[in-house]
């Protein structure tokens, strides 16, 4: 696939706290402590939805509320799931009556798979074991469902189902291994040094230039509302065309936001810090 401009995933119909407060998330069944709403808690592998027993056809769904509808064109399945080799479906309804209508059928590859084309029916896999898929935009509907076709007891740590943001410009900064770490050390009077456990996390920086009025109004202002004002977690794939495995989840890093205008174009940087970095 040809190189792609940066892709942001932050719109999430399952997020009924920040994005769709009129909505409610439910499931066909759930263990205590593993309820349905945890799929949009953004706690990564530290929380999950789990049904009470293995079966085919387990699902978690959202009702966006009276008068609220939303289209979707992307699905992100966070790391820590156990759905390797399973078949899943994105389904919708306008009434909430079961069964829902199929929107997109997807396959999760076998464990150990890396990369892949996210525009195909087999989901692409990131370096940390998250999976994502990009597909044609749906019509807007009130009810959405994540349906597991395979007979199993699914563990779903996180879902992002919504409309993706594909930026028009390439980033002037491209460092997929950028990171930070803690360095807690103390040196005694005798010269002995004690070092505490080191923790590390990834960082990202989108350097955007020549942003026209149309892109700014349709993409950047919406990103500001979610990423900066609401501090919404977001998935970034800097170039899913040639490096689909290099996608991570971030939160905006910083207390200020600015993409200033010079003559007719805007430019600026969007910085992120990895959300819930694994401890080393």
Secondary structure as GFF3:
##gff-version 3
##sequence-region A 1 280
A	DSSP	beta_strand	7	9	.	.	.	ID=ss1
A	DSSP	beta_strand	24	27	.	.	.	ID=ss2
A	DSSP	three_ten_helix	36	40	.	.	.	ID=ss3
A	DSSP	three_ten_helix	44	46	.	.	.	ID=ss4
A	DSSP	beta_strand	49	50	.	.	.	ID=ss5
A	DSSP	beta_strand	58	63	.	.	.	ID=ss6
A	DSSP	beta_strand	74	77	.	.	.	ID=ss7
A	DSSP	beta_strand	87	93	.	.	.	ID=ss8
A	DSSP	beta_strand	101	107	.	.	.	ID=ss9
A	DSSP	beta_strand	124	125	.	.	.	ID=ss10
A	DSSP	beta_strand	131	134	.	.	.	ID=ss11
A	DSSP	beta_strand	143	148	.	.	.	ID=ss12
A	DSSP	beta_strand	155	156	.	.	.	ID=ss13
A	DSSP	beta_strand	159	162	.	.	.	ID=ss14
A	DSSP	beta_strand	165	166	.	.	.	ID=ss15
A	DSSP	beta_strand	179	181	.	.	.	ID=ss16
A	DSSP	beta_strand	185	187	.	.	.	ID=ss17
A	DSSP	beta_strand	193	195	.	.	.	ID=ss18
A	DSSP	beta_strand	200	211	.	.	.	ID=ss19
A	DSSP	alpha_helix	213	215	.	.	.	ID=ss20
A	DSSP	pi_helix	216	220	.	.	.	ID=ss21
A	DSSP	alpha_helix	221	223	.	.	.	ID=ss22
A	DSSP	pi_helix	224	229	.	.	.	ID=ss23
A	DSSP	beta_strand	234	237	.	.	.	ID=ss24
A	DSSP	beta_strand	247	252	.	.	.	ID=ss25
A	DSSP	beta_strand	259	262	.	.	.	ID=ss26
A	DSSP	beta_strand	265	274	.	.	.	ID=ss27
###
